[in-house]
Amino acid sequence: RRLFILHQESLQSEQMWDKLASFLRIAPFPSSAKFHRYHTSNRGSESELCSNTSVAARLLRHLEPEYRAIEEALAASGQDAPASLRLRLTRCQQEERPSPRCIDRTTPCGS
């Protein structure tokens, strides 16, 4: 295999990092290794899409073939699609759910 497919959400799992190391044929990461998540922008919401539910719903329907293709690619690589993908949770909906607080680009989320 030459291509390692993963969903961004899976990078929160230590097991995925171990799979990635194995794929790259490198030593496993030490058990003490921590892969933190950082905020990539200090600007907050980039658009008003979340406040326009009809446009967001149309966009979700328009992107349905891409969602299915991602699920199929993950399945072909032996991975399960994360619940957020299977349930078609948008970023807007995910922002409504509690998650680790991200302060800035230098502080790990949830710190």
For each residue, the residues with C-beta under 8 A, 3 or more apart:
1: 4 23
2:
3: 77
4: 1 20 23 24 77
5: 73 74 76 77 79
6: 10 11 16 20 74 77 79
7: 10 70 74 79 81 82 85
8: 11
9: 12 82 84 85
10: 6 7 13 16 79 82
11: 6 8 16 17 35
12: 9 16 37
13: 10 16 17
14: 17 18 35
15: 18 19
16: 6 10 11 12 13 19 20
17: 11 13 14 20 21 29 33 35
18: 14 15 21 22 28 29
19: 15 16 22 23
20: 4 6 16 17 23 24
21: 17 18 24 26 27 28 29
22: 18 19 25 28
23: 1 4 19 20
24: 4 20 21
25: 22
26: 21
27: 21
28: 18 21 22
29: 17 18 21 33
30: 33
31:
32:
33: 17 29 30
34:
35: 11 14 17
36: 108 109
37: 12 100 102 108 109 110
38: 102 105 106 107 108 109
39: 42 102 103 104 105 109
40: 105
41: 44 46
42: 39 104 105
43: 46
44: 41
45: 48 50
46: 41 43
47: 50
48: 45 51 52
49: 52 55 56 59 92
50: 45 47 56 90 91 92 95
51: 48
52: 48 49 55 56
53: 56 57
54: 57 58
55: 49 52 58 59
56: 49 50 52 53 59 60 90 92
57: 53 54 60 61
58: 54 55 61 62
59: 49 55 56 62 63
60: 56 57 63 64 88 90
61: 57 58 64
62: 58 59
63: 59 60 66 67
64: 60 61 67 68 88
65: 68 69
66: 63 69 70
67: 63 64 70 71 85 88
68: 64 65 71 72
69: 65 66 72 73
70: 7 66 67 73 74 81 85
71: 67 68 74 75 81 85 86
72: 68 69 75 76
73: 5 69 70 76 77
74: 5 6 7 70 71 77 79 80 81 85
75: 71 72 78 79 80 81
76: 5 72 73
77: 3 4 5 6 73 74
78: 75
79: 5 6 7 10 74 75
80: 74 75
81: 7 70 71 74 75 85 86
82: 7 9 10 85 86
83: 86 87 89
84: 9 87 89 94
85: 7 9 67 70 71 74 81 82 88 89
86: 71 81 82 83
87: 83 84
88: 60 64 67 85
89: 83 84 85 93 94
90: 50 56 60 93 94
91: 50 94 95
92: 49 50 56 95 96
93: 89 90 96 97
94: 84 89 90 91 97 99
95: 50 91 92 99
96: 92 93
97: 93 94
98:
99: 94 95 109
100: 37 109 110
101: 109 110
102: 37 38 39 107 109 110
103: 39 107 109 111
104: 39 42 107
105: 38 39 40 42
106: 38
107: 38 102 103 104 111
108: 36 37 38 111
109: 36 37 38 39 99 100 101 102 103
110: 37 100 101 102
111: 103 107 108
